[in-house]
Amino acid sequence: MGKSVRNDASKKRKVEEITTTANSADDVTTEENLKPPAADTANKKDGDSGNPYDKLRWITVTNDGEPANMIKLVGLKSLFSRQLPKMPRAYIARLVFDTRHESLAILSDDPTVKDSDDEIIGAICFRAFPEMRFAEIAFCAVSASHQVKGYGTKLMNLVKQEGARRGIEYFITYADNYAIGYFKKQGFTKNIAMPKGRYLGLIKDYDGGTMMECYVHPSIDFTRIPEMIQAQRQFILGRVAYKANSSKVYPPLPKDFRPNVEGVSRVNESAARAMAIPGMREAGWTMNDLINAGGQGKEADRQKNALKNEMLSIVRKLEEQQFAWPFREPVDTSEVLDYLDVVTEPIDLSTIEKRIRKGDYYKSKKMLHSDLTLMVNNCKLYNDDASTYVQCAVSLEKYLEHLFNDA
């Protein structure tokens, strides 16, 4: 199976210097090696299937000794070096030119950049382990001039399609904090399902990096994902229309129509008028729905959200104070064994914040102030008067008085 190209000396290198980042890439080969996605030829109609992948020029290239491919690999190395400045150039060159690694790249259609570094829009460099049915992604990047145009997603889908064609079940990579979000969007997860015995000894662990994995389903055509999503969307909308019976048209109300609002309060009169419209009840609307959707319900929601935001602002201000550090998290009762014997109602800022975000616990700022005061009193009750904790509690108590008086 062979040893990983990464040696022990590089094991401790920062992950941002040795792994993936979705910034830039390039690729190179002869014109004969240019490949459309596998489904392109079969699905084209009159030269255009409507699939954006059909119009892409993409290639796979490896160090096979051919001069044309070597030129392309030099272009890859140059672009990776420009877009990933924290990554050592020698490391990039070693992996890009390693005969066990290969790269898949998307190329520009612009004839003025043909056979230059600018021809390469994006690329992924990876090493496949066919016996173990997985591949490790080393570099993933998109040229700076082509970012935020969807090429990162197209690039990954092409790699998955190529992997599925070869019988690859998993793609695995080490991602730094900047690349985790990108890989999550591409279907990667931190939960490794592949048996450890399949990759143990073939790839290295890297400090500061997060190991991520993506399962490649063999029956999915990854170049047709936009079409699949659109078809699913149309199906769901069709089912919603069927269940909602939205195609049924009710007769209009006559011009002189006056609903019976006898016994209905003025506040709810508009809701009663709306309920008199043909089709409202059949669509599942009730008086309560219309009242809540009207000004009365919206005003209650606005007041509730305003109170929630104001209380969250108070907690944030408290957390920013230097004397708030003893109150930010719950007391660890596994270390302070007698704490609950003294304090019967423990409370802390993180618990208070969770209660606020829940939305229904605090009905007023007075209730919040009561919990904060309880937090101060608990600290005074358990600790000695001369302790640092009590000094912080006194400072917090003074700050609460100032904060709530101003509020």
ZINOR-V271731 format. One record per pair of residues at least 12 apart in sequence whose C-alpha atoms are under 10 Angstrom apart, sorted by sequence separation. I is the first residue (numbers start at 1). J is the second residue. D is the distance in Angstrom with one decimal. If there is no record, write none. Layout:
I,J,D / I,J,D
This chain:
6,18,9.5 / 61,73,7.6 / 77,89,7.9 / 80,92,7.3 / 81,93,9.0 / 107,119,5.5 / 108,120,6.1 / 109,121,10.0 / 125,137,6.1 / 126,138,5.3 / 140,152,8.3 / 159,171,9.4 / 260,272,8.2 / 261,273,7.3 / 274,286,9.9 / 275,287,7.0 / 356,368,8.7 / 378,390,9.8 / 379,391,9.7 / 380,392,9.7 / 40,53,8.0 / 41,54,8.5 / 77,90,9.5 / 80,93,9.3 / 106,119,8.6 / 107,120,4.6 / 108,121,6.2 / 124,137,7.1 / 125,138,5.6 / 126,139,7.0 / 142,155,8.8 / 259,272,7.8 / 260,273,8.0 / 274,287,8.8 / 315,328,9.9 / 355,368,9.7 / 376,389,9.8 / 377,390,9.3 / 379,392,9.0 / 380,393,6.9 / 39,53,9.6 / 40,54,5.5 / 77,91,9.8 / 78,92,9.1 / 105,119,10.0 / 106,120,6.1 / 107,121,5.5 / 108,122,9.5 / 124,138,7.6 / 125,139,5.0 / 126,140,8.7 / 141,155,9.1 / 259,273,5.9 / 272,286,9.5 / 273,287,10.0 / 376,390,8.4 / 379,393,6.5 / 380,394,8.5 / 39,54,8.4 / 40,55,8.9 / 61,76,9.9 / 77,92,6.3 / 78,93,8.9 / 105,120,6.8 / 106,121,5.5 / 107,122,7.5 / 124,139,5.6 / 125,140,6.5 / 140,155,8.8 / 173,188,9.1 / 175,190,10.0 / 258,273,8.3 / 259,274,9.0 / 261,276,9.6 / 271,286,9.0 / 272,287,6.9 / 275,290,8.3 / 331,346,8.1 / 353,368,10.0 / 378,393,9.2 / 379,394,9.5 / 37,53,7.1 / 38,54,9.5 / 76,92,9.2 / 77,93,5.8 / 80,96,9.5 / 105,121,7.3 / 106,122,5.5 / 107,123,9.0 / 123,139,8.0 / 124,140,4.4 / 125,141,9.0 / 140,156,8.6 / 172,188,8.3 / 174,190,9.9 / 259,275,9.1 / 260,276,8.3 / 271,287,6.2 / 274,290,7.9 / 330,346,7.7 / 331,347,8.7 / 352,368,8.0 / 376,392,8.9 / 377,393,7.9 / 36,53,8.1 / 37,54,6.8 / 76,93,8.9 / 77,94,9.3 / 105,122,5.6 / 106,123,6.4 / 123,140,6.1 / 124,141,6.5 / 171,188,8.4 / 172,189,9.5 / 259,276,6.3 / 270,287,9.9 / 271,288,8.5 / 330,347,6.8 / 331,348,8.2 / 376,393,5.3 / 377,394,9.5 / 36,54,6.7 / 37,55,9.5 / 77,95,9.2 / 104,122,8.5 / 105,123,4.0 / 106,124,9.4 / 122,140,7.9 / 123,141,5.8 / 124,142,8.8 / 170,188,9.8 / 172,190,10.0 / 258,276,9.1 / 259,277,8.9 / 271,289,8.8 / 272,290,8.6 / 329,347,8.8 / 330,348,5.5 / 375,393,8.5 / 376,394,7.6 / 36,55,8.1 / 37,56,8.4 / 74,93,8.3 / 77,96,6.6 / 104,123,5.4 / 105,124,6.5 / 122,141,5.7 / 123,142,6.5 / 192,211,8.0 / 194,213,8.2 / 257,276,9.8 / 268,287,8.3 / 271,290,5.5 / 272,291,9.2 / 328,347,9.8 / 329,348,5.8 / 330,349,8.0 / 352,371,7.7 / 376,395,9.6 / 36,56,7.0 / 37,57,9.0 / 73,93,8.8 / 76,96,7.4 / 77,97,8.5 / 103,123,6.5 / 104,124,5.4 / 105,125,8.6 / 121,141,8.9 / 122,142,4.0 / 123,143,8.7 / 172,192,8.9 / 190,210,7.3 / 191,211,8.6 / 192,212,6.9 / 193,213,7.9 / 194,214,9.4 / 268,288,9.4 / 270,290,8.7 / 271,291,6.1 / 327,347,8.4 / 328,348,6.0 / 329,349,6.4 / 330,350,7.5 / 352,372,8.3 / 373,393,9.6 / 376,396,7.3 / 377,397,9.1 / 35,56,9.1 / 36,57,6.5 / 37,58,8.3 / 76,97,9.5 / 103,124,5.4 / 104,125,6.6 / 121,142,6.0 / 122,143,5.7 / 189,210,9.9 / 190,211,6.3 / 191,212,7.2 / 192,213,6.0 / 193,214,9.1 / 194,215,8.6 / 270,291,8.5 / 271,292,9.6 / 327,348,5.3 / 328,349,4.9 / 329,350,5.7 / 330,351,7.6 / 375,396,9.8 / 376,397,6.6 / 35,57,6.9 / 36,58,6.5 / 37,59,9.8 / 74,96,8.6 / 102,124,8.4 / 103,125,4.2 / 104,126,8.4 / 120,142,8.6 / 121,143,5.3 / 122,144,9.3 / 137,159,9.8 / 170,192,9.8 / 172,194,9.3 / 189,211,8.5 / 190,212,4.7 / 191,213,7.3 / 192,214,8.6 / 193,215,8.5 / 268,290,8.8 / 269,291,9.6 / 271,293,9.3 / 326,348,8.8 / 327,349,5.9 / 328,350,5.8 / 329,351,7.8 / 349,371,9.4 / 375,397,9.6 / 34,57,6.8 / 35,58,5.8 / 36,59,8.2 / 73,96,6.7 / 74,97,8.5 / 102,125,5.7 / 103,126,6.2 / 120,143,7.4 / 121,144,8.6 / 170,193,9.2 / 171,194,9.7 / 188,211,9.6 / 189,212,5.3 / 190,213,6.5 / 191,214,9.5 / 192,215,9.6 / 253,276,9.3 / 268,291,6.7 / 271,294,8.0 / 326,349,9.5 / 327,350,8.3 / 328,351,8.8 / 348,371,8.7 / 349,372,8.0 / 352,375,9.9 / 373,396,9.2 / 34,58,6.0 / 35,59,5.7 / 73,97,6.8 / 101,125,6.8 / 102,126,5.7 / 103,127,8.6 / 119,143,9.8 / 121,145,8.2 / 122,146,8.2 / 170,194,7.3 / 188,212,5.9 / 189,213,5.4 / 190,214,9.1 / 253,277,7.2 / 267,291,8.7 / 270,294,8.8 / 325,349,9.7 / 328,352,9.7 / 347,371,7.3 / 348,372,8.0 / 372,396,9.2 / 373,397,7.3 / 376,400,9.9 / 33,58,9.0 / 34,59,4.9 / 35,60,8.1 / 101,126,5.6 / 102,127,6.3 / 118,143,8.3 / 121,146,6.4 / 122,147,9.0 / 169,194,8.9 / 187,212,9.7 / 188,213,5.0 / 189,214,6.4 / 252,277,8.3 / 253,278,7.8 / 324,349,8.8 / 328,353,10.0 / 346,371,9.8 / 347,372,8.1 / 372,397,8.7 / 33,59,6.4 / 34,60,7.8 / 100,126,8.8 / 101,127,4.5 / 102,128,8.4 / 117,143,9.8 / 120,146,9.7 / 121,147,8.8 / 160,186,10.0 / 187,213,8.3 / 188,214,4.4 / 189,215,9.2 / 251,277,9.5 / 252,278,7.7 / 268,294,9.3 / 345,371,9.8 / 347,373,9.9 / 348,374,9.3 / 349,375,8.4 / 32,59,9.6 / 33,60,7.5 / 34,61,9.7 / 70,97,8.3 / 76,103,8.6 / 100,127,6.2 / 101,128,7.4 / 118,145,9.1 / 156,183,9.2 / 172,199,9.3 / 187,214,5.9 / 188,215,7.8 / 250,277,9.1 / 251,278,7.3 / 267,294,9.8 / 347,374,7.4 / 348,375,6.3 / 373,400,8.2 / 31,59,9.1 / 33,61,8.2 / 99,127,9.4 / 100,128,7.8 / 123,151,9.5 / 124,152,9.5 / 135,163,8.0 / 184,212,8.7 / 186,214,8.2 / 187,215,8.0 / 250,278,6.2 / 251,279,9.2 / 267,295,9.3 / 268,296,9.1 / 346,374,8.3 / 347,375,5.5 / 348,376,9.3 / 372,400,8.1 / 373,401,9.9 / 29,58,9.9 / 30,59,9.0 / 73,102,9.5 / 76,105,9.0 / 96,125,7.0 / 98,127,9.4 / 100,129,9.3 / 122,151,7.0 / 123,152,8.7 / 134,163,8.5 / 153,182,8.9 / 157,186,8.1 / 174,203,9.9 / 180,209,9.5 / 183,212,7.9 / 184,213,9.5 / 187,216,9.4 / 249,278,9.4 / 250,279,6.4 / 267,296,8.1 / 345,374,8.1 / 346,375,7.2 / 347,376,9.3 / 28,58,9.4 / 29,59,7.1 / 73,103,8.8 / 95,125,8.2 / 96,126,8.9 / 121,151,7.7 / 122,152,7.3 / 133,163,9.2 / 152,182,8.5 / 153,183,9.5 / 156,186,7.1 / 173,203,9.4 / 174,204,9.4 / 176,206,9.9 / 179,209,9.9 / 180,210,7.8 / 183,213,8.9 / 184,214,9.2 / 249,279,8.4 / 250,280,9.9 / 319,349,7.6 / 345,375,8.8 / 348,378,9.9 / 27,58,8.7 / 28,59,7.3 / 29,60,7.6 / 30,61,9.2 / 95,126,8.8 / 96,127,10.0 / 121,152,9.5 / 124,155,7.3 / 133,164,9.8 / 152,183,9.9 / 156,187,9.8 / 172,203,9.5 / 174,205,8.3 / 175,206,9.6 / 176,207,9.8 / 177,208,8.5 / 179,210,9.5 / 180,211,9.5 / 183,214,8.8 / 248,279,8.9 / 318,349,8.4 / 319,350,9.4 / 347,378,8.2 / 369,400,7.9 / 27,59,7.3 / 28,60,7.8 / 29,61,6.1 / 65,97,10.0 / 95,127,9.1 / 122,154,9.5 / 123,155,6.8 / 124,156,7.7 / 134,166,9.9 / 153,185,8.4 / 154,186,9.8 / 174,206,7.5 / 176,208,6.9 / 177,209,7.5 / 180,212,8.3 / 346,378,7.2 / 347,379,9.9 / 369,401,9.4 / 27,60,7.6 / 28,61,6.4 / 29,62,8.7 / 63,96,8.1 / 64,97,9.3 / 92,125,9.9 / 122,155,7.0 / 123,156,8.9 / 126,159,9.2 / 130,163,9.9 / 133,166,8.6 / 134,167,8.4 / 135,168,6.9 / 140,173,10.0 / 153,186,6.7 / 174,207,9.8 / 175,208,8.8 / 176,209,5.0 / 177,210,7.8 / 246,279,9.9 / 316,349,9.2 / 345,378,8.0 / 346,379,9.5 / 27,61,6.9 / 28,62,9.0 / 62,96,8.0 / 63,97,5.7 / 64,98,9.6 / 65,99,9.1 / 101,135,9.9 / 103,137,9.6 / 121,155,9.5 / 124,158,9.8 / 125,159,9.6 / 133,167,6.4 / 134,168,5.1 / 135,169,8.4 / 136,170,8.6 / 137,171,6.9 / 138,172,9.1 / 139,173,9.0 / 152,186,8.9 / 174,208,9.2 / 175,209,5.4 / 176,210,6.3 / 315,349,7.1 / 343,377,9.5 / 344,378,8.8 / 27,62,9.5 / 61,96,9.8 / 62,97,7.4 / 63,98,6.6 / 64,99,6.8 / 101,136,9.4 / 102,137,9.9 / 103,138,9.7 / 105,140,9.9 / 124,159,7.7 / 128,163,8.6 / 132,167,9.9 / 133,168,4.6 / 134,169,5.6 / 135,170,6.5 / 136,171,5.8 / 137,172,6.2 / 138,173,6.8 / 139,174,9.7 / 174,209,5.5 / 175,210,5.2 / 176,211,9.0 / 315,350,9.0 / 343,378,6.2 / 369,404,7.8 / 30,66,9.4 / 33,69,9.7 / 62,98,8.0 / 63,99,5.0 / 64,100,9.8 / 101,137,9.5 / 102,138,10.0 / 103,139,9.0 / 104,140,9.8 / 105,141,9.7 / 106,142,9.3 / 123,159,9.4 / 130,166,8.0 / 131,167,9.8 / 132,168,8.4 / 133,169,5.5 / 134,170,4.7 / 135,171,5.0 / 136,172,4.9 / 137,173,5.2 / 138,174,7.9 / 139,175,9.7 / 173,209,9.2 / 174,210,5.2 / 175,211,6.4 / 342,378,8.6 / 343,379,8.8 / 29,66,9.0 / 30,67,9.4 / 31,68,9.5 / 62,99,6.5 / 63,100,8.1 / 101,138,8.9 / 103,140,9.5 / 105,142,9.4 / 130,167,7.6 / 131,168,9.4 / 132,169,8.8 / 133,170,6.9 / 134,171,5.7 / 135,172,6.3 / 136,173,5.6 / 137,174,8.0 / 138,175,9.4 / 173,210,8.1 / 174,211,4.5 / 175,212,7.0 / 245,282,9.3 / 246,283,8.5 / 315,352,8.1 / 316,353,8.9 / 29,67,9.1 / 30,68,5.9 / 62,100,7.9 / 63,101,7.9 / 64,102,9.9 / 79,117,7.0 / 108,146,10.0 / 128,166,9.5 / 130,168,7.0 / 132,170,9.4 / 133,171,9.1 / 134,172,7.4 / 135,173,8.6 / 136,174,8.7 / 137,175,9.7 / 173,211,5.8 / 174,212,6.1 / 244,282,9.5 / 245,283,8.1 / 315,353,6.9 / 343,381,7.6 / 366,404,9.1 / 29,68,5.7 / 30,69,6.8 / 62,101,6.5 / 63,102,7.5 / 78,117,7.6 / 79,118,8.7 / 129,168,8.3 / 130,169,9.7 / 140,179,9.3 / 172,211,7.2 / 173,212,5.4 / 174,213,8.9 / 244,283,7.1 / 314,353,9.9 / 339,378,9.8 / 342,381,7.6 / 343,382,7.1 / 365,404,8.6 / 28,68,7.7 / 29,69,4.7 / 61,101,9.0 / 62,102,4.5 / 63,103,9.7 / 75,115,9.0 / 77,117,9.7 / 128,168,8.0 / 172,212,5.8 / 173,213,6.5 / 244,284,9.3 / 312,352,9.3 / 342,382,6.5 / 28,69,6.0 / 29,70,8.0 / 30,71,9.7 / 61,102,5.7 / 62,103,6.5 / 75,116,7.3 / 76,117,7.6 / 79,120,8.5 / 171,212,8.4 / 172,213,4.5 / 173,214,9.0 / 311,352,9.7 / 312,353,6.8 / 315,356,9.5 / 341,382,9.7 / 27,69,8.9 / 28,70,8.0 / 29,71,7.7 / 30,72,8.6 / 60,102,6.9 / 61,103,5.4 / 62,104,9.1 / 75,117,5.2 / 79,121,9.7 / 80,122,9.6 / 96,138,9.2 / 128,170,10.0 / 171,213,5.7 / 172,214,6.5 / 311,353,8.6 / 312,354,9.8 / 340,382,9.7 / 365,407,9.4 / 28,71,6.8 / 29,72,5.5 / 60,103,5.5 / 61,104,6.6 / 72,115,8.0 / 74,117,8.8 / 75,118,8.8 / 79,122,9.1 / 80,123,9.0 / 95,138,8.0 / 96,139,9.1 / 128,171,8.9 / 140,183,9.9 / 170,213,6.7 / 171,214,5.2 / 172,215,8.9 / 339,382,7.3 / 27,71,9.3 / 28,72,3.3 / 29,73,8.2 / 59,103,8.1 / 60,104,4.3 / 61,105,8.2 / 71,115,8.7 / 72,116,8.6 / 75,119,9.3 / 76,120,8.1 / 79,123,9.5 / 95,139,9.2 / 127,171,9.7 / 170,214,5.5 / 171,215,6.6 / 312,356,6.9 / 338,382,9.5 / 339,383,10.0 / 27,72,5.5 / 28,73,6.0 / 59,104,5.6 / 60,105,6.4 / 71,116,9.3 / 72,117,8.3 / 75,120,8.2 / 80,125,10.0 / 106,151,8.2 / 126,171,9.1 / 169,214,8.4 / 170,215,4.6 / 171,216,7.4 / 308,353,10.0 / 311,356,7.1 / 312,357,8.0 / 327,372,9.8 / 26,72,8.0 / 27,73,6.4 / 28,74,8.3 / 58,104,7.1 / 59,105,5.5 / 60,106,9.1 / 71,117,9.8 / 76,122,9.3 / 92,138,9.3 / 106,152,9.9 / 126,172,9.6 / 169,215,5.9 / 170,216,5.7 / 310,356,10.0 / 311,357,9.5 / 26,73,8.2 / 27,74,8.6 / 28,75,6.9 / 58,105,5.5 / 59,106,6.7 / 68,115,9.6 / 76,123,8.0 / 92,139,8.6 / 126,173,9.3 / 168,215,8.9 / 169,216,5.1 / 170,217,8.9 / 309,356,8.8 / 26,74,9.2 / 27,75,6.5 / 28,76,7.2 / 57,105,8.5 / 58,106,4.3 / 59,107,7.7 / 72,120,9.4 / 76,124,9.7 / 106,154,8.8 / 168,216,7.0 / 169,217,7.1 / 308,356,6.3 / 309,357,9.1 / 327,375,7.6 / 26,75,6.2 / 27,76,5.1 / 57,106,5.8 / 58,107,5.6 / 76,125,9.2 / 106,155,7.0 / 167,216,9.0 / 168,217,9.2 / 169,218,7.7 / 307,356,9.4 / 308,357,7.3 / 327,376,8.6 / 25,75,8.8 / 26,76,4.4 / 27,77,8.8 / 56,106,6.9 / 57,107,5.3 / 58,108,8.8 / 105,155,7.3 / 167,217,9.8 / 168,218,8.5 / 308,358,9.4 / 25,76,6.1 / 26,77,7.8 / 56,107,7.4 / 57,108,6.9 / 104,155,7.9 / 164,215,9.9 / 167,218,7.6 / 308,359,6.9 / 311,362,9.0 / 314,365,9.6 / 24,76,9.4 / 25,77,8.2 / 26,78,8.2 / 27,79,8.9 / 56,108,8.1 / 57,109,7.2 / 104,156,9.4 / 106,158,9.2 / 164,216,6.3 / 166,218,9.7 / 307,359,9.5 / 308,360,9.3 / 327,379,8.8 / 25,78,8.6 / 26,79,5.9 / 56,109,8.2 / 105,158,9.2 / 163,216,7.5 / 164,217,7.2 / 165,218,7.8 / 311,364,8.9 / 315,368,9.5 / 326,379,8.9 / 25,79,5.4 / 26,80,7.3 / 55,109,9.2 / 104,158,8.1 / 105,159,9.2 / 160,214,9.2 / 163,217,9.8 / 164,218,5.4 / 165,219,10.0 / 305,359,8.3 / 308,362,8.4 / 311,365,6.8 / 314,368,9.5 / 318,372,10.0 / 24,79,6.5 / 25,80,5.3 / 84,139,9.4 / 104,159,6.8 / 160,215,9.1 / 161,216,8.3 / 163,218,9.0 / 164,219,8.3 / 304,359,8.0 / 307,362,9.0 / 308,363,9.2 / 310,365,8.6 / 314,369,9.9 / 23,79,9.8 / 24,80,6.0 / 25,81,8.9 / 84,140,10.0 / 103,159,9.2 / 160,216,6.4 / 161,217,9.4 / 164,220,8.5 / 165,221,9.9 / 304,360,8.9 / 307,363,8.3 / 308,364,9.1 / 23,80,8.4 / 24,81,8.9 / 25,82,9.0 / 84,141,8.4 / 160,217,8.9 / 161,218,8.7 / 164,221,8.8 / 307,364,7.3 / 308,365,9.2 / 311,368,7.5 / 315,372,9.4 / 24,82,7.9 / 25,83,7.5 / 83,141,7.6 / 104,162,9.1 / 160,218,9.5 / 164,222,9.2 / 304,362,10.0 / 307,365,7.7 / 311,369,9.6 / 21,80,9.7 / 23,82,9.5 / 24,83,5.1 / 25,84,9.2 / 80,139,8.1 / 83,142,8.1 / 161,220,8.2 / 304,363,8.5 / 23,83,5.8 / 24,84,7.4 / 80,140,8.8 / 83,143,7.2 / 134,194,8.9 / 160,220,9.5 / 161,221,6.6 / 162,222,9.3 / 304,364,9.5 / 22,83,9.1 / 23,84,7.1 / 80,141,7.2 / 82,143,9.2 / 83,144,7.2 / 160,221,9.0 / 161,222,5.6 / 21,83,9.0 / 22,84,9.2 / 58,120,9.2 / 79,141,8.9 / 80,142,9.0 / 82,144,9.3 / 160,222,6.8 / 161,223,7.0 / 326,388,9.4 / 327,389,9.3 / 21,84,7.5 / 57,120,9.9 / 58,121,9.6 / 60,123,9.3 / 62,125,9.5 / 79,142,9.1 / 80,143,8.8 / 136,199,9.4 / 158,221,9.6 / 159,222,9.0 / 160,223,9.0 / 326,389,6.7 / 20,84,9.2 / 57,121,9.9 / 58,122,9.5 / 59,123,9.4 / 60,124,9.5 / 61,125,9.4 / 79,143,7.5 / 134,198,8.3 / 135,199,9.4 / 157,221,8.9 / 158,222,6.9 / 159,223,9.8 / 325,389,9.3 / 326,390,9.7 / 19,84,9.8 / 58,123,9.3 / 60,125,9.5 / 79,144,9.6 / 132,197,9.3 / 133,198,8.4 / 134,199,8.1 / 157,222,5.3 / 158,223,6.6 / 323,388,9.4 / 324,389,9.7 / 327,392,9.1 / 18,84,9.7 / 132,198,5.7 / 133,199,9.7 / 136,202,9.5 / 156,222,9.0 / 157,223,6.2 / 323,389,8.7 / 326,392,7.6 / 327,393,8.8 / 17,84,8.1 / 20,87,9.8 / 131,198,9.0 / 132,199,7.5 / 136,203,7.9 / 156,223,9.8 / 157,224,9.2 / 325,392,8.4 / 326,393,8.6 / 16,84,8.6 / 17,85,8.4 / 18,86,8.8 / 19,87,8.2 / 154,222,9.0 / 155,223,9.9 / 157,225,8.6 / 323,391,8.3 / 324,392,6.9 / 16,85,9.6 / 17,86,5.4 / 18,87,6.0 / 27,96,10.0 / 129,198,9.4 / 154,223,7.8 / 323,392,4.9 / 324,393,8.2 / 327,396,9.6 / 16,86,6.7 / 17,87,3.8 / 18,88,7.7 / 129,199,8.9 / 132,202,9.9 / 322,392,8.6 / 323,393,7.6 / 15,86,9.8 / 16,87,6.6 / 17,88,6.3 / 34,105,10.0 / 154,225,10.0 / 321,392,10.0 / 323,394,9.2 / 324,395,8.8 / 14,86,9.3 / 15,87,8.8 / 16,88,9.8 / 17,89,9.4 / 34,106,9.8 / 323,395,6.7 / 324,396,7.0 / 14,87,8.9 / 18,91,7.4 / 19,92,9.7 / 34,107,9.3 / 129,202,8.6 / 322,395,9.6 / 323,396,6.7 / 13,87,9.7 / 17,91,8.5 / 18,92,8.1 / 321,395,9.6 / 322,396,9.6 / 13,88,9.9 / 17,92,9.2 / 27,102,9.7 / 28,103,8.8 / 321,396,8.5 / 27,103,6.8 / 28,104,9.0 / 29,105,9.8 / 137,213,9.9 / 323,399,9.9 / 18,95,9.9 / 26,103,8.6 / 27,104,6.8 / 28,105,7.5 / 136,213,9.3 / 25,103,9.5 / 26,104,8.5 / 27,105,4.9 / 28,106,9.4 / 135,213,10.0 / 318,396,8.0 / 321,399,9.2 / 25,104,9.5 / 26,105,5.9 / 27,106,7.4 / 28,107,8.5 / 134,213,9.9 / 25,105,7.5 / 26,106,7.5 / 27,107,7.5 / 134,214,9.8 / 10,91,8.8 / 25,106,9.0 / 26,107,7.9 / 134,215,9.3 / 318,399,8.3 / 134,216,9.4 / 317,399,10.0 / 318,400,8.4 / 31,115,9.9 / 6,91,8.9 / 30,115,9.2 / 318,403,9.2 / 29,115,8.8 / 314,400,9.3 / 317,403,9.1 / 28,115,7.7 / 6,94,9.1 / 27,115,9.9 / 28,116,9.0 / 5,94,8.4 / 6,95,8.3 / 27,116,9.9 / 28,117,8.7 / 314,403,7.8 / 5,95,7.3 / 26,116,9.7 / 27,117,8.2 / 314,404,8.7 / 26,117,6.9 / 28,119,8.8 / 25,117,9.4 / 26,118,8.1 / 27,119,8.4 / 28,120,7.7 / 5,98,7.7 / 25,118,9.9 / 26,119,7.7 / 27,120,5.8 / 314,407,9.1 / 5,99,9.8 / 26,120,4.3 / 27,121,8.4 / 5,100,8.2 / 25,120,6.8 / 26,121,6.2 / 27,122,7.6 / 28,123,9.9 / 4,100,9.3 / 5,101,9.0 / 24,120,9.0 / 25,121,6.7 / 26,122,5.3 / 27,123,6.3 / 24,121,7.6 / 25,122,4.3 / 26,123,5.2 / 27,124,8.8 / 58,155,9.0 / 310,407,9.1 / 2,100,9.5 / 24,122,5.7 / 25,123,4.5 / 26,124,8.3 / 27,125,9.3 / 56,154,9.2 / 23,122,8.3 / 24,123,7.2 / 25,124,7.0 / 26,125,9.5 / 59,158,10.0 / 60,159,9.5 / 22,122,9.0 / 23,123,9.7 / 24,124,9.2 / 25,125,8.8 / 58,158,8.7 / 22,123,9.4 / 53,154,7.5 / 22,124,9.2 / 52,154,9.1 / 53,155,9.8 / 60,162,9.5 / 21,124,9.9 / 20,124,9.0 / 53,157,9.5 / 20,125,9.3 / 53,158,8.6 / 25,139,8.2 / 26,140,9.9 / 24,139,9.1 / 25,140,6.9 / 26,141,8.1 / 23,139,9.6 / 24,140,7.2 / 25,141,4.6 / 26,142,7.8 / 20,137,7.4 / 21,138,9.3 / 22,139,8.2 / 23,140,7.3 / 24,141,3.5 / 25,142,5.0 / 26,143,7.6 / 19,137,8.1 / 20,138,5.9 / 21,139,6.6 / 22,140,5.3 / 23,141,4.2 / 24,142,3.2 / 25,143,5.7 / 19,138,5.5 / 20,139,4.5 / 21,140,5.5 / 22,141,4.1 / 23,142,4.6 / 24,143,3.9 / 25,144,9.1 / 18,138,7.6 / 19,139,5.9 / 20,140,5.3 / 21,141,5.9 / 22,142,6.0 / 23,143,6.2 / 24,144,6.1 / 38,158,9.7 / 18,139,8.2 / 19,140,8.4 / 20,141,7.6 / 21,142,8.9 / 22,143,9.1 / 23,144,6.6 / 24,145,9.0 / 37,158,7.3 / 5,127,9.4 / 22,144,10.0 / 23,145,10.0 / 24,146,8.7 / 36,158,9.7 / 4,127,9.2 / 23,146,9.5 / 24,147,8.2 / 38,161,8.3 / 23,147,7.4 / 37,161,8.0 / 38,162,8.6 / 22,147,9.0 / 37,162,8.5 / 2,129,9.2 / 38,165,8.8 / 1,129,7.5 / 24,152,9.3 / 1,130,8.9 / 22,151,10.0 / 23,152,8.6 / 1,131,7.4 / 22,152,7.0 / 1,132,8.8 / 22,153,10.0 / 20,173,7.4 / 21,174,9.9 / 19,173,7.6 / 20,174,6.8 / 21,175,7.4 / 19,174,6.0 / 20,175,5.6 / 21,176,7.6 / 18,174,8.8 / 19,175,6.2 / 20,176,7.2 / 21,177,9.4 / 22,178,8.6 / 23,179,9.3 / 18,175,9.4 / 19,176,7.3 / 21,178,7.1 / 22,179,6.5 / 16,174,9.4 / 18,176,9.4 / 20,178,9.2 / 21,179,5.3 / 22,180,9.8 / 15,174,7.5 / 16,175,7.9 / 17,176,9.3 / 20,179,6.8 / 21,180,8.9 / 22,181,10.0 / 15,175,7.3 / 16,176,5.8 / 19,179,9.3 / 20,180,9.3 / 22,182,7.1 / 15,176,5.9 / 16,177,8.5 / 21,182,8.5 / 22,183,8.9 / 14,176,8.9 / 15,177,9.3 / 16,178,8.6 / 21,183,9.4 / 16,179,9.2 / 20,183,9.5 / 53,222,9.8 / 54,223,8.5 / 53,223,6.1 / 54,224,9.8 / 52,223,8.5 / 53,224,8.0 / 51,223,7.9 / 52,224,8.9 / 51,224,7.0 / 53,226,9.8 / 51,225,9.5 / 52,226,8.8 / 51,226,8.0 / 52,227,9.9 / 51,227,7.5 / 50,227,9.0 / 39,221,8.2 / 38,221,9.2 / 40,223,9.1 / 37,221,9.7 / 39,223,8.0 / 37,222,9.6 / 38,223,8.8 / 39,224,8.8 / 37,223,7.2 / 19,206,9.0 / 37,224,10.0 / 18,206,8.6 / 20,209,9.7 / 15,205,9.7 / 16,206,9.9 / 19,209,8.2 / 15,206,6.2 / 16,207,9.9 / 18,209,9.5 / 12,204,9.7 / 14,206,7.3 / 15,207,6.5 / 16,208,8.3 / 11,204,6.6 / 12,205,8.4 / 13,206,7.1 / 14,207,6.4 / 15,208,5.8 / 16,209,7.9 / 10,204,9.2 / 11,205,6.8 / 12,206,6.0 / 13,207,7.2 / 14,208,6.5 / 15,209,5.2 / 11,206,5.8 / 12,207,5.9 / 13,208,8.9 / 14,209,7.9 / 15,210,8.7 / 6,202,9.4 / 7,203,9.9 / 8,204,8.4 / 10,206,8.6 / 11,207,7.7 / 12,208,9.0 / 4,201,7.7 / 5,202,8.9 / 6,203,7.8 / 7,204,8.5 / 3,201,7.6 / 4,202,5.2 / 5,203,8.6 / 6,204,7.3 / 2,201,9.6 / 3,202,6.1 / 4,203,5.9 / 5,204,9.7 / 2,202,7.7 / 3,203,8.5 / 4,204,7.8 / 1,202,8.3
